Amino acid sequence: MGDQEREEKTEEEKGRHHSKLIKLIAGLTAGAVLLLIIYFFWDEVSPFFYEYFWKPVLEDVDGEPSGYNLYNTLVYGLILIGIIVLAPLGLRKIGVKGREAAIGALPFIFVGSFARVFEDMGLLEGVSFQHFFVSPLIYVMVAIPLAASLFLGKVFKKVEVTMLSFGTAILASLIIILGRNFPEEVNLESLWILLLPGVWLIIAFVFKALKPNVRYFNGLSALMLFGQLLDGCATIFGVSYGGYVEKHPLSGALIGIDPCLFLAIKVVVAILLIYLLDKGEMDDDFKNVFKFAVIMLGLAPGARDALQIFLGF
């Protein structure tokens, strides 16, 4: 009986190794095919890639009103969906919970926002890697120290604390740099941007203490709505009073109809997502990674826009 169990176990291990080998071969084959397609059709692909992907980055660096179009918005959206789907699997593979990774990554959202404002202020003028301080490359730049802090936290067996400490330290250094380059005049009226998001945070904090089980007032859920409120209010203020231009085609269309409609839709979508995520019987890791993605999509541009308008750039 013991020999039979060992034989069965050996067969299972062989099956797992074969499965991994097949996946590896399939991945390498797909990569090779993709490289061949790019090589043979680069002359046709290159102008399209430049026009709809690289040119908007260059124009953004030069301060021109460009940024997003139908093609790059679709591709970036698909990449984000892929990350949301794969990230929980990767976190589970290394034994990290989605919630602790999401909370630990929060300071890095502000790191990206502050770094982007440095580019707006012209502090990176002429720097060879200036392109990495505009979207979408800035997400890659921020992801590197974020991933480093994640694996460092795994080594020390304190993922959330390590990530929070690492991100906060980077953010503090950026605040010091900003303080040394602070403009003489700022737009104090832009502080109105913080009214609605600030009121929501107070409400969430109070109700969290009184009714801790209500989903909308719990941690990441409250930040989902806060991020969308901040982004919506900053966009409306910037477009209506600051002479700024909305770069996203869909958002621009909604603002063209009515700026308040843009904010209302963002709030409704955030509330609907909170409801579906917290009510649904889905994996906790996926749920928390998804929440972080929604927070990032609102808080990152919202904090950048609010700070940019406040500083007058």
KOLDREN-40535 format. One line per field, with one value per residue (C-alpha): x, y, z; residue number from 0; chain; residue in one letter. Coordinates in nm, 3 decimals, always signed. Each point is the difference from the previous one (the first is absolute). Example, Ala and Ser with C-alpha at 12.3 -4.5 7.8 and 13.67 -1.06 7.14 Angstrom:
KOLDREN-40535
x <- (+1.230, +0.137)
y <- (-0.450, +0.344)
z <- (+0.780, -0.066)
n <- (0, 1)
chain <- (A, A)
res <- (a, s)
END
This chain:
KOLDREN-40535
x <- (+0.000, +0.283, +0.179, -0.324, -0.053, +0.357, -0.050, -0.323, +0.173, +0.286, -0.245, -0.176, +0.331, +0.091, -0.338, +0.057, +0.348, -0.134, -0.276, +0.251, +0.226, -0.289, -0.097, +0.361, +0.034, -0.336, +0.106, +0.337, -0.166, -0.258, +0.277, +0.208, -0.301, -0.075, +0.362, -0.009, -0.324, +0.147, +0.321, -0.171, -0.277, +0.192, -0.007, -0.380, -0.033, +0.260, -0.191, -0.317, +0.187, +0.172, -0.317, -0.229, +0.238, +0.341, -0.095, -0.254, +0.277, +0.235, -0.275, -0.082, +0.365, -0.007, -0.314, -0.221, -0.369, +0.029, +0.010, -0.272, -0.183, -0.227, +0.284, +0.235, -0.294, -0.122, +0.347, +0.078, -0.342, +0.063, +0.343, -0.160, -0.263, +0.276, +0.190, -0.316, -0.062, +0.361, +0.115, -0.208, +0.142, +0.354, -0.059, -0.144, +0.300, +0.241, -0.230, -0.112, -0.361, -0.162, -0.116, +0.342, +0.157, -0.274, +0.033, +0.379, -0.006, -0.211, +0.295, +0.133, -0.310, +0.107, +0.360, -0.118, -0.212, +0.286, +0.249, -0.240, -0.034, +0.381, -0.019, -0.278, +0.219, +0.286, +0.236, +0.091, +0.061, +0.263, +0.033, +0.040, -0.258, -0.262, -0.240, -0.030, -0.171, -0.308, -0.277, +0.011, +0.374, -0.025, -0.198, +0.296, +0.240, -0.210, -0.058, +0.374, +0.049, -0.347, +0.095, +0.335, -0.173, -0.246, +0.275, +0.200, -0.307, -0.034, +0.360, -0.061, -0.344, -0.163, -0.132, -0.249, +0.227, +0.305, -0.190, -0.159, +0.338, +0.180, -0.267, -0.033, +0.378, +0.005, -0.301, +0.166, +0.310, -0.218, -0.181, +0.338, +0.100, -0.333, +0.051, +0.333, -0.161, -0.327, -0.140, -0.041, -0.372, -0.255, -0.364, -0.177, -0.342, +0.086, -0.030, -0.374, +0.090, +0.050, -0.344, -0.210, +0.277, +0.081, -0.364, -0.025, +0.308, -0.149, -0.332, +0.178, +0.215, -0.299, -0.222, +0.290, +0.014, -0.379, -0.082, +0.319, -0.182, -0.144, +0.196, +0.025, +0.188, +0.261, +0.362, +0.062, -0.368, -0.006, +0.322, -0.155, -0.265, +0.248, +0.231, -0.277, -0.133, +0.346, +0.061, -0.344, +0.019, +0.356, -0.096, -0.310, +0.191, +0.290, -0.215, -0.252, +0.230, +0.361, +0.002, +0.106, -0.103, -0.127, +0.223, -0.225, -0.245, -0.291, +0.045, +0.033, -0.330, -0.182, +0.148, -0.106, -0.360, +0.021, +0.297, -0.233, -0.114, +0.362, +0.030, -0.341, +0.084, +0.335, -0.175, -0.278, +0.247, +0.217, -0.302, -0.122, +0.343, +0.024, -0.342, +0.082, +0.346, -0.108, -0.322, +0.135, +0.143, +0.338, +0.356, +0.120, +0.338, -0.164, -0.250, +0.269, +0.225, -0.301, -0.077, +0.360, -0.021, -0.314, +0.165, +0.309, -0.199, -0.171, +0.254, +0.311, -0.131, -0.212, +0.292, +0.221, -0.262, -0.085, +0.368, +0.075, -0.288, +0.095, +0.359, -0.108, +0.169)
y <- (+0.000, +0.238, -0.070, +0.061, +0.335, +0.103, -0.096, +0.203, +0.298, -0.029, -0.005, +0.311, +0.183, -0.100, +0.127, +0.337, +0.029, -0.084, +0.258, +0.270, -0.098, +0.022, +0.344, +0.119, -0.128, +0.157, +0.334, -0.001, -0.097, +0.279, +0.248, -0.114, +0.027, +0.351, +0.108, -0.143, +0.184, +0.327, -0.059, -0.072, +0.260, +0.276, +0.234, -0.012, -0.003, +0.269, +0.307, -0.112, -0.060, +0.337, +0.192, -0.146, -0.109, +0.169, +0.339, +0.072, -0.063, +0.243, +0.262, -0.044, +0.063, +0.316, +0.120, -0.032, -0.094, -0.365, -0.319, -0.256, -0.124, -0.292, -0.243, +0.060, +0.026, -0.343, -0.159, +0.154, -0.113, -0.358, +0.003, +0.121, -0.274, -0.255, +0.128, -0.008, -0.363, -0.121, +0.197, -0.201, -0.323, +0.134, +0.121, -0.336, -0.172, +0.186, -0.023, +0.365, +0.103, +0.243, +0.231, +0.048, +0.062, +0.251, +0.193, -0.010, +0.141, +0.307, +0.243, -0.087, +0.156, +0.336, -0.069, -0.018, +0.315, +0.205, -0.129, +0.098, +0.352, +0.035, -0.047, +0.262, +0.242, -0.039, -0.148, -0.278, +0.221, -0.158, -0.316, -0.307, -0.205, +0.277, -0.219, -0.233, +0.280, +0.015, -0.253, -0.292, -0.044, +0.155, -0.306, -0.218, +0.227, -0.014, -0.375, -0.073, +0.126, -0.130, -0.352, +0.030, +0.095, -0.288, -0.261, +0.166, -0.021, -0.366, -0.058, +0.177, -0.166, +0.341, +0.089, +0.274, +0.183, -0.022, +0.127, +0.285, +0.100, -0.021, +0.196, +0.262, +0.053, +0.062, +0.231, +0.196, +0.055, +0.129, +0.238, +0.138, +0.058, +0.172, +0.220, +0.118, +0.092, +0.137, +0.292, +0.345, +0.009, -0.279, -0.034, +0.000, -0.013, -0.347, -0.128, -0.018, -0.316, -0.174, +0.090, -0.294, -0.263, +0.133, -0.008, -0.359, -0.103, +0.152, -0.177, -0.329, +0.033, +0.077, -0.275, -0.245, +0.050, -0.019, -0.269, -0.197, -0.261, +0.239, -0.067, +0.357, +0.126, -0.275, +0.081, -0.068, +0.044, +0.352, +0.085, -0.118, +0.270, +0.255, -0.045, +0.043, +0.307, +0.158, -0.071, +0.127, +0.319, +0.078, -0.054, +0.218, +0.280, -0.019, -0.004, +0.259, +0.250, -0.087, -0.023, -0.367, -0.255, -0.351, -0.255, -0.307, -0.010, -0.152, +0.233, +0.294, -0.093, -0.017, +0.331, +0.151, -0.090, +0.113, -0.012, -0.101, -0.299, -0.116, +0.012, -0.163, -0.294, -0.055, -0.006, -0.232, -0.242, -0.003, -0.071, -0.272, -0.166, +0.011, -0.165, -0.273, -0.073, -0.021, -0.187, -0.245, -0.340, +0.061, -0.065, +0.246, +0.051, +0.087, +0.225, +0.202, +0.028, +0.125, +0.255, +0.123, +0.040, +0.215, +0.206, +0.051, +0.103, +0.273, +0.103, +0.011, +0.248, +0.179, +0.069, +0.104, +0.235, +0.155, +0.059, +0.132, +0.249, +0.105, +0.068, +0.182, -0.218)
z <- (+0.000, +0.087, -0.331, -0.191, +0.174, -0.080, -0.364, -0.017, +0.161, -0.248, -0.290, +0.137, +0.030, -0.355, -0.118, +0.171, -0.148, -0.346, +0.040, +0.100, -0.290, -0.247, +0.133, -0.026, -0.358, -0.093, +0.151, -0.177, -0.328, +0.030, +0.080, -0.297, -0.233, +0.128, -0.057, -0.353, -0.076, +0.129, -0.199, -0.333, +0.032, +0.185, -0.300, +0.007, +0.382, +0.078, -0.135, +0.179, +0.328, -0.023, -0.086, +0.266, +0.277, -0.001, -0.148, +0.279, +0.255, -0.178, -0.025, +0.368, +0.088, -0.214, +0.177, -0.308, +0.035, -0.095, +0.202, -0.065, -0.307, -0.077, -0.078, +0.291, +0.242, -0.115, +0.024, +0.342, +0.122, -0.114, +0.169, +0.324, -0.018, -0.054, +0.304, +0.216, -0.102, +0.030, +0.306, +0.253, -0.147, +0.032, +0.356, +0.099, -0.158, +0.230, +0.303, +0.022, +0.066, -0.240, +0.278, +0.160, -0.343, -0.088, +0.326, -0.016, -0.354, +0.087, +0.056, -0.344, -0.156, +0.143, -0.101, -0.361, +0.036, +0.149, -0.257, -0.279, +0.143, -0.003, -0.376, -0.018, +0.195, -0.246, +0.260, -0.244, -0.302, -0.223, +0.209, -0.223, +0.192, +0.008, -0.198, +0.299, +0.195, -0.223, -0.049, -0.069, +0.064, +0.346, +0.110, -0.100, +0.190, +0.318, -0.036, +0.032, +0.360, +0.086, -0.110, +0.179, +0.326, -0.044, -0.030, +0.277, +0.221, -0.088, +0.109, +0.333, +0.029, +0.052, -0.344, +0.085, +0.247, -0.228, -0.304, +0.197, +0.147, -0.334, -0.187, +0.274, +0.005, -0.377, +0.028, +0.283, -0.214, -0.285, +0.237, +0.111, -0.364, -0.063, +0.307, -0.136, -0.332, +0.138, -0.205, +0.155, -0.086, +0.012, -0.100, +0.338, -0.167, -0.126, +0.358, -0.071, -0.192, +0.334, +0.138, -0.123, +0.035, +0.348, +0.110, -0.124, +0.200, +0.318, -0.061, -0.070, +0.313, +0.225, -0.141, +0.005, +0.378, +0.041, -0.257, -0.075, -0.211, -0.257, -0.320, -0.132, +0.306, +0.022, -0.090, -0.367, -0.088, +0.145, -0.186, -0.328, +0.028, +0.138, -0.298, -0.253, +0.181, +0.005, -0.367, -0.100, +0.207, -0.116, -0.363, +0.023, +0.173, -0.243, -0.313, +0.123, +0.172, -0.076, -0.378, +0.004, -0.264, +0.069, -0.181, +0.016, -0.294, +0.197, +0.297, -0.237, -0.167, +0.336, +0.114, -0.331, +0.086, +0.363, +0.243, +0.284, -0.208, -0.014, +0.380, +0.054, -0.226, +0.176, +0.340, -0.117, -0.162, +0.317, +0.224, -0.237, -0.004, +0.380, +0.022, -0.253, +0.141, +0.363, -0.068, -0.255, +0.093, -0.163, +0.106, +0.268, -0.168, -0.332, +0.177, +0.177, -0.307, -0.197, +0.272, -0.007, -0.379, +0.033, +0.276, -0.215, -0.308, +0.201, +0.263, -0.221, -0.260, +0.260, +0.234, -0.293, -0.144, +0.338, +0.080, -0.348, +0.015, +0.356, -0.104, -0.315, -0.264)
n <- (0, 1, 2, 3, 4, 5, 6, 7, 8, 9, 10, 11, 12, 13, 14, 15, 16, 17, 18, 19, 20, 21, 22, 23, 24, 25, 26, 27, 28, 29, 30, 31, 32, 33, 34, 35, 36, 37, 38, 39, 40, 41, 42, 43, 44, 45, 46, 47, 48, 49, 50, 51, 52, 53, 54, 55, 56, 57, 58, 59, 60, 61, 62, 63, 64, 65, 66, 67, 68, 69, 70, 71, 72, 73, 74, 75, 76, 77, 78, 79, 80, 81, 82, 83, 84, 85, 86, 87, 88, 89, 90, 91, 92, 93, 94, 95, 96, 97, 98, 99, 100, 101, 102, 103, 104, 105, 106, 107, 108, 109, 110, 111, 112, 113, 114, 115, 116, 117, 118, 119, 120, 121, 122, 123, 124, 125, 126, 127, 128, 129, 130, 131, 132, 133, 134, 135, 136, 137, 138, 139, 140, 141, 142, 143, 144, 145, 146, 147, 148, 149, 150, 151, 152, 153, 154, 155, 156, 157, 158, 159, 160, 161, 162, 163, 164, 165, 166, 167, 168, 169, 170, 171, 172, 173, 174, 175, 176, 177, 178, 179, 180, 181, 182, 183, 184, 185, 186, 187, 188, 189, 190, 191, 192, 193, 194, 195, 196, 197, 198, 199, 200, 201, 202, 203, 204, 205, 206, 207, 208, 209, 210, 211, 212, 213, 214, 215, 216, 217, 218, 219, 220, 221, 222, 223, 224, 225, 226, 227, 228, 229, 230, 231, 232, 233, 234, 235, 236, 237, 238, 239, 240, 241, 242, 243, 244, 245, 246, 247, 248, 249, 250, 251, 252, 253, 254, 255, 256, 257, 258, 259, 260, 261, 262, 263, 264, 265, 266, 267, 268, 269, 270, 271, 272, 273, 274, 275, 276, 277, 278, 279, 280, 281, 282, 283, 284, 285, 286, 287, 288, 289, 290, 291, 292, 293, 294, 295, 296, 297, 298, 299, 300, 301, 302, 303, 304, 305, 306, 307, 308, 309, 310, 311, 312)
chain <- (A, A, A, A, A, A, A, A, A, A, A, A, A, A, A, A, A, A, A, A, A, A, A, A, A, A, A, A, A, A, A, A, A, A, A, A, A, A, A, A, A, A, A, A, A, A, A, A, A, A, A, A, A, A, A, A, A, A, A, A, A, A, A, A, A, A, A, A, A, A, A, A, A, A, A, A, A, A, A, A, A, A, A, A, A, A, A, A, A, A, A, A, A, A, A, A, A, A, A, A, A, A, A, A, A, A, A, A, A, A, A, A, A, A, A, A, A, A, A, A, A, A, A, A, A, A, A, A, A, A, A, A, A, A, A, A, A, A, A, A, A, A, A, A, A, A, A, A, A, A, A, A, A, A, A, A, A, A, A, A, A, A, A, A, A, A, A, A, A, A, A, A, A, A, A, A, A, A, A, A, A, A, A, A, A, A, A, A, A, A, A, A, A, A, A, A, A, A, A, A, A, A, A, A, A, A, A, A, A, A, A, A, A, A, A, A, A, A, A, A, A, A, A, A, A, A, A, A, A, A, A, A, A, A, A, A, A, A, A, A, A, A, A, A, A, A, A, A, A, A, A, A, A, A, A, A, A, A, A, A, A, A, A, A, A, A, A, A, A, A, A, A, A, A, A, A, A, A, A, A, A, A, A, A, A, A, A, A, A, A, A, A, A, A, A, A, A, A, A, A, A, A, A, A, A, A, A, A, A, A, A, A, A)
res <- (m, g, d, q, e, r, e, e, k, t, e, e, e, k, g, r, h, h, s, k, l, i, k, l, i, a, g, l, t, a, g, a, v, l, l, l, i, i, y, f, f, w, d, e, v, s, p, f, f, y, e, y, f, w, k, p, v, l, e, d, v, d, g, e, p, s, g, y, n, l, y, n, t, l, v, y, g, l, i, l, i, g, i, i, v, l, a, p, l, g, l, r, k, i, g, v, k, g, r, e, a, a, i, g, a, l, p, f, i, f, v, g, s, f, a, r, v, f, e, d, m, g, l, l, e, g, v, s, f, q, h, f, f, v, s, p, l, i, y, v, m, v, a, i, p, l, a, a, s, l, f, l, g, k, v, f, k, k, v, e, v, t, m, l, s, f, g, t, a, i, l, a, s, l, i, i, i, l, g, r, n, f, p, e, e, v, n, l, e, s, l, w, i, l, l, l, p, g, v, w, l, i, i, a, f, v, f, k, a, l, k, p, n, v, r, y, f, n, g, l, s, a, l, m, l, f, g, q, l, l, d, g, c, a, t, i, f, g, v, s, y, g, g, y, v, e, k, h, p, l, s, g, a, l, i, g, i, d, p, c, l, f, l, a, i, k, v, v, v, a, i, l, l, i, y, l, l, d, k, g, e, m, d, d, d, f, k, n, v, f, k, f, a, v, i, m, l, g, l, a, p, g, a, r, d, a, l, q, i, f, l, g, f)
END
